[in-house]
Amino acid sequence: MENSREMSKEMAEPLLKKGGEQEMASSSSESTFCQELKRISSMAAPMVAVTVSQYLLQVVSLMMVGHLGVLVSFSGVAIATSFAEVTGFSVLLGMSGALETLCGQTYGAEEYRKFGNYTWCATLTLMLVCVPISLMWIFTDKILMLFGQDPEISRAACEYCIYLIPALFGYAILQALTRYFQTQSMIFPMVFSSITSLCLHIPICWGLVFTLDLGHVGAALAIGVSYWLNVVWLAIYILYSPACQETKIVFSSSALLCIPEFLKLAIPSGLMLCFEWWSFELLTLLAGLLPNPQLETAVLSICLNATTLHYVIPYAVGASASTRVSNELGAGNPRTAKGVVRVVVILVVAEAVVVSIVFFSCRHILGYAYSNDMEVVDYFASIAPLLCVSVSVDSLIGALSGIARGGGFQQIGAYVNLGAYYLVGIPTGLFLGFHLQLNAKGLWMGILSGSVLQAIILAIVTALTDWQKETAKARERVVENSSKTHTPFACDVQGK
């Protein structure tokens, strides 16, 4: 009897041990998930504040011009703002995404010398890109009149864009510095500088527009002043903060050797963002060709404004995901990078569900935030279910795009966006909107089909990614570039 008990005990011990190991592994997995969720959330929340603060600078200037009571100035600034976003700011924002790959992976690999070189290289390259954009802005009136815009409004838009050129150069440097801090998970210096700049922008804009009576010209100059204030504060922090000593940006001739590598990722990164951005701007232009264009354009503008404001959240989550994925790939941790992807997807799905429910529940109320016209409010309420789907898809796209930037998949993302929007989304919108006479709903359904296709393809690409292989590629990129920039001819003046 005793022998039987001993045998049972001996047989049970491995099972208990195995069960205990499984329980510990499960507990460890849950703990890791919670830690990663906390880390992503703590980065994403302040990034929302940074993105919103930078975005509101142009909104505040537009509002100030609106209170001048001069319709030509307001219309000109509204068109100029859209023109500047499409031709300038979106290009710089997209190209700076290359730093999320290069700086993120370099920081993860602890190649701090290269980190500063990449930032300097990006700053110089983006400043050079501003030159042809500035030349194009000088001829804004002629370009707008080619598209049938009113000459007087076009001239006001041109004047606004010309005085916005200093802001363009400030924005270029600001985007490089934003990625510098973001890829090191140093978010709060950006939060302070962005919110402070926004708070100062309001009195500065008011003073230039009304006190000095500069009108819409003062509104453009105020944006430039605020961007450059933001740049100066971040630069001072880099110079004097101990946290930035290892990655300090110091001019080095070896930084010039990084330009080809930066452009290799910056061009597809810029196209990836611009293809998507431009398609939505084209949607508004197409709405002007519909029957009752005032109503159709107004409703689509409300939808675009609502989705743009919401996209700030998934964009911030995507930026956090980009930082975490690139850091872990550079550090040689493929399993952790894969775990980050899982956490981010779950987070944005939860966010999409909450926001969609709120949008749908308030569909009869939200329209009043933009218009008192019952026709506009009712039309918006009827299109709100489509808007809820768009919000959900945008959440997933924001996260997956961030993962793509962190992993260096920008070229794939550019091809996906080109096909999804210009081969599927816009043609479908034209067919539904004009041929089937669904008007604004048809146009929005078309662009939504492009967004859904984009999300599906990016999800498949992410799911099939071999993270072990991507880690090897990241390490190879860091080592290869380090050897290139440490030749005897590279007069590097920055120590690690």
C-alpha positions as CSV (number, residue, x, y, z in Angstrom):
1,M,0.0,0.0,0.0
2,E,2.8,2.4,0.9
3,N,4.7,1.5,-2.2
4,S,1.6,2.3,-4.3
5,R,1.3,5.7,-2.6
6,E,4.9,6.4,-3.2
7,M,4.6,5.5,-6.9
8,S,1.5,7.7,-7.2
9,K,3.3,10.5,-5.6
10,E,6.4,10.1,-7.9
11,M,4.1,10.0,-11.0
12,A,2.2,13.1,-9.8
13,E,5.3,15.2,-9.2
14,P,6.2,15.7,-12.9
15,L,2.6,16.6,-13.6
16,L,2.5,19.1,-10.8
17,K,5.9,20.5,-11.9
18,K,4.7,20.8,-15.5
19,G,1.5,22.4,-14.4
20,G,3.3,24.9,-12.2
21,E,5.7,25.8,-15.0
22,Q,2.7,26.4,-17.3
23,E,1.0,28.6,-14.7
24,M,4.2,30.6,-14.2
25,A,4.7,31.0,-17.9
26,S,1.0,32.1,-18.2
27,S,1.5,34.5,-15.3
28,S,4.7,35.8,-16.8
29,S,3.0,36.3,-20.2
30,E,0.2,38.3,-18.6
31,S,2.7,40.4,-16.6
32,T,4.7,41.2,-19.8
33,F,1.5,42.1,-21.7
34,C,0.4,44.5,-18.9
35,Q,3.9,46.1,-18.7
36,E,3.9,46.6,-22.5
37,L,0.4,48.0,-22.4
38,K,1.4,50.4,-19.7
39,R,4.5,51.4,-21.6
40,I,2.6,52.0,-24.8
41,S,-0.2,54.0,-23.1
42,S,2.3,56.2,-21.1
43,M,3.9,57.1,-24.4
44,A,0.7,57.5,-26.5
45,A,-1.2,59.8,-24.2
46,P,1.4,62.6,-24.1
47,M,2.0,62.1,-27.9
48,V,-1.7,63.0,-28.4
49,A,-1.1,66.3,-26.6
50,V,2.0,66.9,-28.8
51,T,0.2,66.2,-32.1
52,V,-2.9,68.2,-31.2
53,S,-0.9,71.2,-30.0
54,Q,1.1,71.3,-33.2
55,Y,-2.0,70.8,-35.3
56,L,-4.0,73.6,-33.5
57,L,-1.5,76.3,-34.4
58,Q,-2.9,76.5,-38.0
59,V,-6.5,76.1,-36.7
60,V,-6.0,79.1,-34.3
61,S,-4.6,81.3,-37.1
62,L,-7.6,80.3,-39.4
63,M,-10.0,81.2,-36.6
64,M,-8.3,84.6,-36.0
65,V,-8.6,85.4,-39.7
66,G,-12.3,84.3,-39.6
67,H,-12.9,87.0,-36.9
68,L,-11.6,89.7,-39.2
69,G,-14.9,89.7,-41.0
70,V,-13.3,89.8,-44.4
71,L,-14.7,86.9,-46.4
72,V,-12.0,87.0,-49.1
73,S,-9.2,86.7,-46.5
74,F,-10.9,83.9,-44.7
75,S,-11.6,81.9,-47.9
76,G,-8.0,82.6,-49.1
77,V,-6.5,81.4,-45.8
78,A,-8.8,78.3,-45.8
79,I,-7.6,77.3,-49.3
80,A,-4.0,78.2,-48.6
81,T,-4.0,76.1,-45.4
82,S,-5.3,73.1,-47.4
83,F,-2.8,73.8,-50.2
84,A,0.1,74.1,-47.8
85,E,-0.8,70.9,-46.0
86,V,-0.9,68.9,-49.2
87,T,2.2,70.3,-50.9
88,G,4.4,71.0,-48.0
89,F,3.7,70.0,-44.4
90,S,2.4,66.5,-45.4
91,V,5.6,65.9,-47.4
92,L,7.9,66.8,-44.5
93,L,5.8,64.9,-41.9
94,G,5.9,61.8,-44.1
95,M,9.7,62.0,-44.9
96,S,10.6,62.4,-41.3
97,G,9.0,59.0,-40.6
98,A,12.3,57.5,-41.9
99,L,13.9,58.6,-38.6
100,E,11.5,56.3,-36.8
101,T,13.2,53.4,-38.4
102,L,16.8,54.6,-38.5
103,C,17.0,56.4,-35.1
104,G,14.7,53.9,-33.4
105,Q,16.8,50.9,-34.4
106,T,20.1,52.7,-33.9
107,Y,19.0,53.7,-30.4
108,G,18.0,50.1,-29.6
109,A,21.4,48.9,-30.8
110,E,23.0,51.6,-28.5
111,E,24.9,53.1,-31.5
112,Y,24.5,56.6,-30.1
113,R,27.0,58.2,-32.4
114,K,24.9,57.2,-35.4
115,F,21.7,58.5,-33.7
116,G,22.9,62.1,-33.7
117,N,24.2,61.7,-37.3
118,Y,20.9,60.5,-38.6
119,T,19.1,63.4,-36.9
120,W,21.5,66.0,-38.4
121,C,21.2,64.3,-41.8
122,A,17.4,64.4,-41.7
123,T,17.4,68.1,-40.6
124,L,19.6,69.1,-43.5
125,T,17.7,67.0,-46.0
126,L,14.3,68.3,-45.0
127,M,15.6,71.9,-45.1
128,L,16.7,71.3,-48.7
129,V,13.3,69.8,-49.6
130,C,11.7,73.1,-48.3
131,V,13.5,75.1,-51.1
132,P,11.5,73.8,-54.1
133,I,8.3,73.8,-52.0
134,S,8.9,77.5,-51.1
135,L,9.4,78.3,-54.8
136,M,6.1,76.6,-55.6
137,W,4.3,78.5,-52.9
138,I,5.4,81.8,-54.5
139,F,3.2,80.9,-57.5
140,T,0.2,79.6,-55.4
141,D,-2.2,82.1,-57.1
142,K,-1.3,80.9,-60.6
143,I,-1.7,77.3,-59.6
144,L,-5.0,77.8,-57.9
145,M,-6.4,79.8,-60.8
146,L,-5.4,76.9,-63.1
147,F,-7.9,74.9,-61.1
148,G,-10.6,77.5,-61.6
149,Q,-10.4,79.3,-58.2
150,D,-11.4,82.9,-57.9
151,P,-8.5,85.3,-58.7
152,E,-9.0,87.5,-55.6
153,I,-9.2,84.5,-53.3
154,S,-6.2,83.0,-55.1
155,R,-4.1,86.2,-54.5
156,A,-5.0,86.2,-50.8
157,A,-4.0,82.5,-50.6
158,C,-0.7,83.2,-52.4
159,E,0.1,86.1,-50.0
160,Y,-0.6,83.8,-47.0
161,C,1.6,81.0,-48.4
162,I,4.5,83.3,-49.0
163,Y,4.5,84.6,-45.4
164,L,4.1,81.0,-44.3
165,I,7.5,80.0,-45.8
166,P,9.5,80.7,-42.5
167,A,7.0,78.3,-40.8
168,L,7.8,75.6,-43.4
169,F,11.5,75.6,-42.5
170,G,10.7,75.7,-38.8
171,Y,8.4,72.7,-39.3
172,A,11.1,70.8,-41.1
173,I,13.5,71.1,-38.1
174,L,10.7,70.5,-35.6
175,Q,9.7,67.2,-37.2
176,A,13.4,66.0,-37.1
177,L,13.6,67.0,-33.4
178,T,10.3,65.4,-32.7
179,R,11.5,62.0,-34.0
180,Y,14.8,62.5,-32.1
181,F,12.9,62.7,-28.8
182,Q,10.2,60.2,-29.8
183,T,12.6,57.3,-30.7
184,Q,14.2,57.7,-27.2
185,S,10.8,57.7,-25.5
186,M,11.5,61.2,-24.2
187,I,8.0,62.5,-24.7
188,F,7.5,65.1,-21.9
189,P,10.0,67.7,-23.3
190,M,7.9,67.7,-26.5
191,V,4.7,68.0,-24.4
192,F,6.1,71.1,-22.6
193,S,7.4,72.8,-25.7
194,S,4.3,72.1,-27.8
195,I,1.7,73.2,-25.3
196,T,3.8,76.3,-24.3
197,S,4.1,77.2,-28.0
198,L,0.4,76.9,-28.5
199,C,-0.4,79.0,-25.4
200,L,2.0,81.7,-26.6
201,H,0.7,81.4,-30.2
202,I,-2.8,82.7,-29.2
203,P,-1.6,86.2,-28.0
204,I,1.1,86.4,-30.6
205,C,-1.4,85.7,-33.4
206,W,-3.9,88.2,-31.9
207,G,-1.3,90.9,-31.7
208,L,-0.1,90.4,-35.2
209,V,-3.5,90.1,-36.8
210,F,-5.5,92.7,-34.8
211,T,-3.1,95.0,-32.8
212,L,-0.6,95.5,-35.6
213,D,-3.4,95.2,-38.2
214,L,-1.5,92.7,-40.4
215,G,-4.6,90.6,-41.1
216,H,-4.0,87.2,-42.7
217,V,-0.3,88.0,-43.2
218,G,0.0,88.3,-39.4
219,A,-1.7,84.9,-39.0
220,A,0.9,83.3,-41.2
221,L,3.8,85.0,-39.5
222,A,2.5,83.9,-36.1
223,I,2.6,80.2,-37.1
224,G,6.3,80.7,-38.1
225,V,7.1,82.3,-34.8
226,S,5.4,79.5,-32.8
227,Y,7.2,76.7,-34.8
228,W,10.5,78.3,-34.3
229,L,9.9,78.9,-30.6
230,N,9.2,75.2,-30.3
231,V,12.4,74.4,-32.2
232,V,14.5,76.7,-29.9
233,W,13.1,75.2,-26.7
234,L,13.8,71.6,-27.9
235,A,17.3,72.6,-29.0
236,I,18.1,74.2,-25.7
237,Y,16.9,71.0,-23.9
238,I,19.2,68.9,-26.1
239,L,22.2,71.2,-25.4
240,Y,21.8,71.3,-21.6
241,S,20.0,68.1,-20.6
242,P,22.1,65.2,-19.2
243,A,19.6,62.8,-20.8
244,C,20.7,63.9,-24.3
245,Q,24.5,63.9,-23.8
246,E,25.0,60.5,-25.4
247,T,22.8,61.3,-28.4
248,K,23.7,65.0,-28.7
249,I,23.3,66.3,-32.3
250,V,26.8,67.6,-33.3
251,F,27.7,68.4,-36.8
252,S,29.9,65.7,-38.4
253,S,30.9,65.2,-42.0
254,S,29.9,61.5,-41.5
255,A,26.3,62.7,-41.2
256,L,26.4,63.7,-44.9
257,L,27.2,60.1,-45.7
258,C,23.9,59.1,-44.2
259,I,21.8,61.1,-46.7
260,P,21.5,58.2,-49.3
261,E,20.4,55.8,-46.5
262,F,17.9,58.4,-45.1
263,L,16.4,59.1,-48.6
264,K,16.1,55.4,-49.2
265,L,13.5,55.3,-46.4
266,A,12.3,58.9,-46.5
267,I,10.9,58.9,-50.0
268,P,8.7,55.8,-49.6
269,S,7.8,57.0,-46.1
270,G,6.7,60.4,-47.5
271,L,4.7,58.7,-50.3
272,M,3.1,56.3,-47.9
273,L,1.6,59.2,-46.0
274,C,0.9,61.5,-48.9
275,F,-0.9,59.0,-51.0
276,E,-3.4,58.6,-48.2
277,W,-3.6,62.3,-47.3
278,W,-4.0,63.5,-50.9
279,S,-6.8,61.0,-51.6
280,F,-9.0,62.6,-48.9
281,E,-8.2,66.1,-50.2
282,L,-9.2,64.9,-53.7
283,L,-12.5,63.7,-52.2
284,T,-13.4,67.2,-51.1
285,L,-12.6,68.6,-54.6
286,L,-14.8,65.9,-56.2
287,A,-17.7,66.8,-53.9
288,G,-17.8,70.2,-55.5
289,L,-18.8,68.6,-58.8
290,L,-21.9,66.9,-57.3
291,P,-25.4,68.3,-57.5
292,N,-26.0,70.7,-54.6
293,P,-22.3,71.1,-54.1
294,Q,-22.7,73.4,-51.0
295,L,-24.5,70.7,-49.0
296,E,-22.3,67.8,-50.2
297,T,-19.0,69.6,-49.6
298,A,-20.1,70.8,-46.2
299,V,-21.0,67.3,-45.0
300,L,-17.8,65.8,-46.4
301,S,-15.8,68.6,-44.8
302,I,-17.4,67.8,-41.4
303,C,-16.7,64.1,-41.9
304,L,-13.1,64.8,-42.8
305,N,-12.6,67.1,-39.8
306,A,-14.1,64.6,-37.4
307,T,-11.9,61.7,-38.7
308,T,-8.8,64.0,-38.7
309,L,-9.3,64.9,-35.1
310,H,-9.9,61.3,-34.1
311,Y,-6.8,60.1,-36.1
312,V,-4.6,61.9,-33.6
313,I,-5.2,59.1,-31.2
314,P,-4.2,56.1,-33.4
315,Y,-1.4,58.2,-34.8
316,A,0.0,58.6,-31.3
317,V,-0.4,54.9,-30.6
318,G,1.3,54.2,-33.9
319,A,4.2,56.5,-33.0
320,S,4.6,54.7,-29.7
321,A,4.5,51.3,-31.5
322,S,7.1,52.5,-34.0
323,T,9.4,53.5,-31.2
324,R,9.0,50.2,-29.3
325,V,9.3,48.0,-32.4
326,S,12.3,49.8,-33.8
327,N,14.1,49.9,-30.4
328,E,13.5,46.1,-29.9
329,L,14.6,45.2,-33.4
330,G,17.8,47.3,-33.0
331,A,18.4,45.6,-29.6
332,G,18.0,42.2,-31.1
333,N,14.7,41.2,-29.4
334,P,12.4,39.8,-32.0
335,R,10.0,38.2,-29.5
336,T,9.5,41.5,-27.7
337,A,8.9,43.3,-31.0
338,K,6.2,40.7,-31.9
339,G,4.7,41.2,-28.4
340,V,4.5,44.9,-28.9
341,V,2.5,44.4,-32.1
342,R,0.0,42.2,-30.3
343,V,-0.5,44.8,-27.5
344,V,-0.9,47.7,-29.9
345,V,-3.5,46.0,-32.1
346,I,-5.6,45.0,-29.0
347,L,-5.3,48.6,-27.7
348,V,-6.5,50.3,-31.0
349,V,-9.3,47.8,-31.4
350,A,-10.6,48.6,-27.9
351,E,-10.2,52.4,-28.7
352,A,-12.1,51.9,-32.0
353,V,-15.0,50.2,-30.3
354,V,-15.4,52.9,-27.7
355,V,-15.1,55.8,-30.2
356,S,-17.5,54.2,-32.7
357,I,-20.1,53.7,-30.0
358,V,-19.8,57.3,-29.0
359,F,-20.0,58.6,-32.6
360,F,-23.0,56.4,-33.3
361,S,-24.8,57.4,-30.1
362,C,-24.2,61.1,-30.8
363,R,-24.9,61.1,-34.5
364,H,-27.9,63.4,-34.2
365,I,-26.0,65.9,-32.0
366,L,-22.5,66.1,-33.5
367,G,-23.7,67.9,-36.6
368,Y,-24.7,70.9,-34.5
369,A,-21.0,71.4,-33.6
370,Y,-20.4,72.5,-37.2
371,S,-23.7,73.9,-38.4
372,N,-27.2,75.0,-37.4
373,D,-28.6,74.1,-40.8
374,M,-31.0,71.1,-40.2
375,E,-30.4,69.8,-43.7
376,V,-26.6,69.5,-43.0
377,V,-27.2,68.0,-39.5
378,D,-29.7,65.4,-40.8
379,Y,-27.4,64.5,-43.7
380,F,-24.4,64.1,-41.4
381,A,-26.6,61.8,-39.1
382,S,-27.4,59.6,-42.1
383,I,-23.7,59.3,-43.0
384,A,-22.5,58.7,-39.4
385,P,-22.7,54.9,-39.5
386,L,-20.1,55.0,-42.4
387,L,-18.1,57.4,-40.3
388,C,-18.1,54.8,-37.4
389,V,-16.6,52.2,-39.7
390,S,-14.0,54.8,-40.9
391,V,-13.0,55.5,-37.3
392,S,-12.5,51.8,-36.6
393,V,-10.5,51.3,-39.8
394,D,-8.4,54.5,-39.1
395,S,-7.5,53.2,-35.7
396,L,-6.1,50.0,-37.2
397,I,-4.3,51.8,-40.0
398,G,-2.7,54.3,-37.5
399,A,-1.2,51.4,-35.5
400,L,-0.2,49.3,-38.5
401,S,1.4,52.3,-40.2
402,G,3.5,52.9,-37.0
403,I,4.6,49.3,-36.9
404,A,5.6,49.6,-40.6
405,R,7.7,52.7,-39.9
406,G,9.3,51.0,-36.9
407,G,10.1,47.9,-38.9
408,G,11.3,49.7,-42.1
409,F,8.4,48.5,-44.3
410,Q,7.7,52.0,-45.8
411,Q,8.2,50.9,-49.3
412,I,5.5,48.2,-49.0
413,G,3.3,50.7,-47.3
414,A,3.7,53.2,-50.2
415,Y,2.7,50.6,-52.8
416,V,-0.3,49.5,-50.6
417,N,-1.6,53.0,-50.2
418,L,-1.1,53.7,-53.9
419,G,-3.1,50.7,-54.9
420,A,-5.7,50.9,-52.2
421,Y,-6.7,54.5,-52.8
422,Y,-6.0,55.2,-56.4
423,L,-6.8,51.9,-58.0
424,V,-9.7,50.9,-55.7
425,G,-10.9,53.7,-53.4
426,I,-11.2,56.7,-55.7
427,P,-12.6,54.8,-58.7
428,T,-15.1,53.1,-56.5
429,G,-16.1,56.5,-55.0
430,L,-16.6,58.0,-58.5
431,F,-18.8,55.0,-59.6
432,L,-20.9,55.1,-56.4
433,G,-21.1,58.9,-56.1
434,F,-21.7,59.9,-59.7
435,H,-22.9,56.8,-61.7
436,L,-25.2,55.4,-58.9
437,Q,-25.9,59.0,-57.7
438,L,-25.2,58.2,-54.1
439,N,-23.4,61.6,-53.9
440,A,-21.4,62.3,-50.8
441,K,-22.3,58.9,-49.3
442,G,-21.0,57.2,-52.5
443,L,-17.7,59.2,-52.4
444,W,-17.2,58.3,-48.7
445,M,-18.0,54.6,-49.3
446,G,-15.4,54.6,-52.1
447,I,-12.6,56.1,-50.0
448,L,-13.7,53.8,-47.1
449,S,-13.3,50.7,-49.4
450,G,-9.7,51.9,-50.0
451,S,-9.1,52.3,-46.3
452,V,-10.4,48.8,-45.6
453,L,-8.2,47.3,-48.3
454,Q,-5.2,49.2,-46.9
455,A,-5.9,47.9,-43.4
456,I,-6.3,44.3,-44.6
457,I,-3.1,44.2,-46.6
458,L,-1.1,45.9,-43.8
459,A,-2.5,43.4,-41.3
460,I,-1.5,40.5,-43.5
461,V,2.0,41.9,-44.1
462,T,2.4,42.4,-40.3
463,A,1.0,38.9,-39.5
464,L,3.4,37.2,-42.0
465,T,6.4,39.2,-40.9
466,D,9.4,37.1,-39.8
467,W,10.5,39.2,-36.8
468,Q,13.7,37.1,-36.4
469,K,14.7,38.0,-40.0
470,E,13.7,41.7,-39.4
471,T,15.9,41.8,-36.4
472,A,18.9,40.5,-38.4
473,K,18.2,43.1,-41.1
474,A,18.0,45.9,-38.5
475,R,21.3,44.8,-36.9
476,E,22.9,44.5,-40.3
477,R,21.7,48.0,-41.2
478,V,23.2,49.5,-38.1
479,V,26.5,47.7,-38.4
480,E,26.8,48.4,-42.1
481,N,26.1,52.1,-41.7
482,S,28.4,52.3,-38.8
483,S,31.3,50.9,-40.9
484,K,30.5,53.3,-43.7
485,T,30.6,56.4,-41.5
486,H,33.7,55.5,-39.6
487,T,36.1,55.5,-42.5
488,P,39.4,57.4,-42.2
489,F,38.0,60.2,-44.3
490,A,35.0,60.8,-42.0
491,C,36.0,63.6,-39.6
492,D,33.6,62.6,-36.8
493,V,33.7,65.1,-33.9
494,Q,31.1,63.4,-31.7
495,G,32.0,60.8,-29.1
496,K,29.8,58.0,-28.1
